[in-house]
Amino acid sequence: MKKKFLLSISLLLFAIQGLLFAQDPIITITQVDTAFALTGMPLQPVIKIKINNPTASSMTLQKVVVKSLNQDDTDIDSIALFYTVNNRFSLADYPSDVQIQIGNKLKLSGDTAVFSGFSFALDPGDNYIWVMMDVASLARPSHTLDASIRPGGIEIDNNFFPASIQSPTGSIPIKSVYYRCNFETFDNNNKPKDWTQTPEAGAGNWYGFYGGFGVTAPDNAYAPRIHYPDGHPGEPKSGKGNVTLKLQSSIPKSNMLISPPIDLSLAIKSNLIFYHSQVNRCKDELCTDIINDELEVYYQVGATNPANWILLNKYQLGTDNVWLKHTILLPDATTQKNVYIGFKGTTKGAWGVCLDSMIIHEVGTANRQVKSVDIVRPMSKYVAQGTNKNPILRTNIRVSGNTNTISLNSLTISTKNQNDADVVSGSVRLYSTLDSVFFSPVQVGTNQSISGSHTVAFSGLNETIETGDNYFWLTYDITPGATPDDTLSASINANDIVLSTETWPVAAITPTGSRKIKQAIFFDNFETDKGWDMSVGDFQRQSPTGLGGNKGRPDPTYSYDGSNVLGNDLSGLGSYAGDYEPNSRSLALSPLISGKYFKNI
């Protein structure tokens, strides 16, 4: 009896010990302390997941489910997870830190990204997981980025955390990038593309290089972008290239590297950031005397003139064998269209002046205001009978600032068509795009008809006008029996663009020219079967869903007009869903089209 009792106590103690040592990780989810994210920039940190492993052995991270709280998910291209040992993240500023990507970058599925299929070791102590977003180049400034972790959205050792949704307070505003150059493209002479140089007599040239010069690197000559192990520095700051000015001479020689014109007309207050290295060189073996090169940074507005350069900063001391980050707040005088940045290097026989990773971005805040309204005829080519969504007029509303809201309330168009009956009744539409190309348009308001007074009124729009360029397109659908050679055009009368803050234009604007209607011999928007022969291979007529992309680009996710498109493997046939099958042949053969009695088809 006594032995049984002692055995029971031992089992109980063992169970208690197991409870004591099976400790849960301590998870803290916070907003990152980054002031803002930048348009077109990858890996912008949004939230931080601090996982404290309280045990003496590693734990295994198996899954993270991220829910987007972005103002507009089209502002990002993808999401990634990164791990760091230290409580900081910057691929640029802390290259020596351990920064490991966990899994692959993902596109959002709805509003969610599920990172899974890995076993990532979490060491004892603090582990930092960063939710990163690649910001799209056409992301809207002042929109915000944000994310949360769903309940049970983190799996560690087959257990799920947290118990409730974790949505840190705050969000990350997006700021404009006005110019960016990583010095990755060069002309046939290995000089930075689109940049100019003004060397004084006998000076060297700025060349594309991989890091800086070394003993084994060519001196005073054309410098191919190859890696020299003893380079100063040994590699670019980012990418596969940088620019370097080098001349082995004790007589100082200067050369200014001049940027292409940069449009800062929408800037409130902009920062110039670049990375720089100019490593000292010893004059003797004991390095009792050193020499160093120098860098000066200038700006100029308008056509470049040697007398008009204004000094921003100078860097006269040599650096260690590293890249240094420099930030210059540009003066108010630079908020104009044609701004040039000049990097004047002076060589004195050291290891050269090196530049990389230059960017100019917004840091200021101001109320939005309309800077200009331009009304143009975007296309001059003819329009075929029976075709839809033909652009006739484009209005560009250019806005500066990044706070408060401006809305487009209504827009009235005056038609200048030769015959309004050529336009399908109820088919006049207004679209918006992010660019001056009619790509991925979004309809604004509802379809309208041309009135008896030759006007089209789009009202009750309440369409938000964003910072930058806002493009609005007027389109027509053309009747199958429209008269060939009839012309199509439109105009906007004074004050017929009604914004929440003001009306435009001051006077009526009628763009010059028009679009002509031409007879259609054959038209197919692939909404109905018109007799295509697709018996050979895997061509299909249906709605695209974005399949493929393992080799080349994926299918589109939408059609240009209507619902359907004609394309190769739209539904995921064969072993390579959405892509071409190897060693295969596919044909899409149209029905017979008669061109008899026609010319200039």
Stockholm file with secondary structure:
# STOCKHOLM 1.0

chainA/1-601         MKKKFLLSISLLLFAIQGLLFAQDPIITITQVDTAFALTGMPLQPVIKIKINNPTASSMTLQKVVVKSLNQDDTDIDSIALFYTVNNRFSLADYPSDVQIQIGNKLKLSGDTAVFSGFSFALDPGDNYIWVMMDVASLARPSHTLDASIRPGGIEIDNNFFPASIQSPTGSIPIKSVYYRCNFETFDNNNKPKDWTQTPEAGAGNWYGFYGGFGVTAPDNAYAPRIHYPDGHPGEPKSGKGNVTLKLQSSIPKSNMLISPPIDLSLAIKSNLIFYHSQVNRCKDELCTDIINDELEVYYQVGATNPANWILLNKYQLGTDNVWLKHTILLPDATTQKNVYIGFKGTTKGAWGVCLDSMIIHEVGTANRQVKSVDIVRPMSKYVAQGTNKNPILRTNIRVSGNTNTISLNSLTISTKNQNDADVVSGSVRLYSTLDSVFFSPVQVGTNQSISGSHTVAFSGLNETIETGDNYFWLTYDITPGATPDDTLSASINANDIVLSTETWPVAAITPTGSRKIKQAIFFDNFETDKGWDMSVGDFQRQSPTGLGGNKGRPDPTYSYDGSNVLGNDLSGLGSYAGDYEPNSRSLALSPLISGKYFKNI
#=GR chainA/1-601 SS CHHHHHHHHHHHHHHHHHHHHCCCCEEEEEECCCSCEETTCSCEEEEEEEEEECSSSCEEEEEEEEEECCSCGGGEEEEEEEEESSSCCCTTTCTTSCEEEEEEEECCBTTEEEECSCCEEECSEEEEEEEEEEECTTCCTTCEECEEEEEEEEEETTEEECSSCBCCSCCEEEECEEEEECSCCBCTTSCBTTCEEEECTTCCCEEEEBSCBCTTSCCSSCCCSCBCTTCBSSSCSSTTCEEEECCCCSSCEEEEEECCCBCCTTCSSEEEEEEEECBCEESSTTCSSEECCEEEEEEEESSCCGGGCEEEEEECSCBCSSCEEEEEECCGGGCSSSEEEEEEEEESSSSCEEEEEEEEEECCCCBCEEEEEEEECCCCSCEETTCCCEEEEEEEEEEECSBSCEEEEEEEEEECCSCGGGBCTTCEEEEEESSSSCCSCEEEEEEECCCTTSEEEECSCCEEECSEEEEEEEEECBCTTCCTTCEECEEBCTTCEEESSCEECSSCBCCSCCEEEECCSCCCCSSSCCCCBCCSSSEEEECCCCCCCSSSCCCCSSCSSSSCEEEESSSCCSSSTTSCCTTCCCCCBCCCCCCTTCCCC
#=GC SS_cons         CHHHHHHHHHHHHHHHHHHHHCCCCEEEEEECCCSCEETTCSCEEEEEEEEEECSSSCEEEEEEEEEECCSCGGGEEEEEEEEESSSCCCTTTCTTSCEEEEEEEECCBTTEEEECSCCEEECSEEEEEEEEEEECTTCCTTCEECEEEEEEEEEETTEEECSSCBCCSCCEEEECEEEEECSCCBCTTSCBTTCEEEECTTCCCEEEEBSCBCTTSCCSSCCCSCBCTTCBSSSCSSTTCEEEECCCCSSCEEEEEECCCBCCTTCSSEEEEEEEECBCEESSTTCSSEECCEEEEEEEESSCCGGGCEEEEEECSCBCSSCEEEEEECCGGGCSSSEEEEEEEEESSSSCEEEEEEEEEECCCCBCEEEEEEEECCCCSCEETTCCCEEEEEEEEEEECSBSCEEEEEEEEEECCSCGGGBCTTCEEEEEESSSSCCSCEEEEEEECCCTTSEEEECSCCEEECSEEEEEEEEECBCTTCCTTCEECEEBCTTCEEESSCEECSSCBCCSCCEEEECCSCCCCSSSCCCCBCCSSSEEEECCCCCCCSSSCCCCSSCSSSSCEEEESSSCCSSSTTSCCTTCCCCCBCCCCCCTTCCCC
//
